[in-house]
Amino acid sequence: MNRRATLKFRLYIAGETENSLRAIANLSAFCRDYLHDRHEIEIVDVSKEPKRALEDHILMTPTLLKLAPSPKRKIIGTLKDIPTVLDALALEARVLAA
């Protein structure tokens, strides 16, 4: 991955549930700590936009999609375990920190 590439994420949540709020906070912290100004986050609330979830085949929330750069990746959960998130999204901490 290019060190200056912008990562584009879409986070699917279900209202203001505890898990949804945790996932938002964890993703925000992850991006702040590892991606600085190299990310875009779109949050989709499936209770307000259920068709969007169906289009992306989202069956559970919270679910994070990494849309760009390729390859696309999907991770389900609150994103609390950073090494697991890095691995699931096919990202390397040493590249991101540079």
C-alpha positions as CSV (number, residue, x, y, z in Angstrom):
1,M,0.0,0.0,0.0
2,N,1.2,3.5,-0.8
3,R,2.1,5.3,2.4
4,R,0.1,8.4,1.3
5,A,-3.0,6.5,0.0
6,T,-6.3,7.5,1.4
7,L,-8.2,4.7,3.0
8,K,-12.0,4.8,2.5
9,F,-14.2,3.1,5.1
10,R,-17.9,2.5,5.4
11,L,-19.1,1.6,8.9
12,Y,-22.5,0.0,9.2
13,I,-24.2,0.4,12.6
14,A,-27.6,-0.1,14.2
15,G,-28.7,3.1,15.9
16,E,-27.0,4.2,19.1
17,T,-26.5,0.8,20.6
18,E,-23.5,0.2,22.8
19,N,-21.7,-1.8,20.2
20,S,-22.4,0.8,17.5
21,L,-21.0,3.6,19.7
22,R,-18.0,1.5,20.6
23,A,-17.3,0.7,16.9
24,I,-17.4,4.4,16.0
25,A,-15.1,5.3,18.9
26,N,-12.7,2.5,18.1
27,L,-12.6,3.3,14.4
28,S,-12.0,7.0,15.1
29,A,-9.2,6.2,17.5
30,F,-7.7,3.7,15.0
31,C,-7.7,6.3,12.2
32,R,-6.4,9.0,14.5
33,D,-3.5,6.8,15.7
34,Y,-2.6,5.0,12.5
35,L,-3.9,7.0,9.5
36,H,-3.7,10.6,10.6
37,D,-5.2,12.6,7.6
38,R,-5.3,9.6,5.2
39,H,-8.8,8.3,5.7
40,E,-12.5,8.9,5.0
41,I,-15.2,7.4,7.1
42,E,-18.8,7.0,6.1
43,I,-21.2,5.8,8.8
44,V,-24.5,4.1,7.7
45,D,-27.2,3.5,10.2
46,V,-29.1,0.4,9.0
47,S,-32.1,1.3,11.0
48,K,-32.4,4.5,8.8
49,E,-31.0,3.1,5.6
50,P,-31.7,-0.6,5.4
51,K,-31.4,-0.7,1.6
52,R,-27.8,0.4,1.8
53,A,-27.0,-2.6,4.0
54,L,-28.7,-5.0,1.6
55,E,-26.7,-3.6,-1.3
56,D,-23.5,-4.3,0.5
57,H,-24.7,-7.7,1.8
58,I,-24.4,-6.6,5.5
59,L,-26.1,-9.1,7.8
60,M,-24.7,-8.0,11.1
61,T,-23.7,-4.8,12.8
62,P,-21.3,-3.2,13.4
63,T,-19.6,-4.1,10.2
64,L,-16.7,-2.2,8.7
65,L,-15.9,-2.2,4.9
66,K,-12.6,-1.0,3.6
67,L,-13.5,0.3,0.2
68,A,-10.2,1.7,-1.0
69,P,-7.5,1.0,-1.8
70,S,-8.1,-2.4,-3.1
71,P,-8.7,-5.1,-2.1
72,K,-12.0,-4.5,-0.4
73,R,-12.2,-6.0,3.1
74,K,-14.9,-6.6,5.7
75,I,-14.7,-6.9,9.4
76,I,-17.5,-7.5,11.9
77,G,-17.4,-6.3,15.5
78,T,-16.5,-3.3,17.6
79,L,-12.9,-3.1,16.3
80,K,-11.4,-3.1,19.7
81,D,-8.4,-5.5,19.0
82,I,-6.0,-3.4,16.8
83,P,-3.7,-6.2,15.7
84,T,-6.8,-8.2,14.6
85,V,-8.2,-5.1,12.8
86,L,-4.9,-4.5,11.0
87,D,-4.7,-8.2,9.9
88,A,-8.4,-8.3,8.8
89,L,-8.0,-5.2,6.8
90,A,-4.7,-6.4,5.3
91,L,-2.8,-3.3,6.7
92,E,0.6,-3.2,8.2
93,A,1.3,-1.0,11.2
94,R,4.8,-0.2,10.1
95,V,3.6,1.2,6.7
96,L,0.8,3.1,8.3
97,A,2.9,4.8,10.9
98,A,5.4,6.1,8.3
